[in-house]
């Protein structure tokens, strides 16, 4: 039988990183403005406007996916910690001479 090893700190760190990424990603919306004047050509300005509009839509979807990933990482951490605690509390004590009961 093989052992499952879970690195709680990596799960915790990954969940926190997902929050940071989402916050930075969501902040991109505040950096998008009307840039029509900077392009100098109406065709380029129109293309960039179309790109910006599409990007706004897809950024929203990606932001939701980043949030969902972070939530799943947090839930995974919670479940593994609960399982670890349950297994630890069900393990026979080894303080009586280091011998465990039958397995």
C-alpha positions, 0 to 999 in steps of 0.5 A: 500500500502506498502513502499519499503525501500532501504538502499543506504549505504548497496548497496554502501558498497556491491558494494565496497565489490565486488570490493575488493573480485574480486581484492583479488580473481584475486591476487590468480593467482600471488600466484600459481606457479610450486610446483612440487618439494614440493610434493615429489611424482610425482603422487601427483605433477601431481594431484596438477598440474591438480587441479591448471589448473582446478582452474585457469579456474574456477577462471576466470569464478568466477572472471567474476561472481563477477565482474557482481555481483558488476556491478549489485549492482552498477546499482541497487543503481543508479536506486534506487537513480534516482527513489528516486530523481524523487519521491522526486521532484514529491511530493507536497510541504508541506510548505503551512500549512502542507497540501497536495493535493488530492492523 
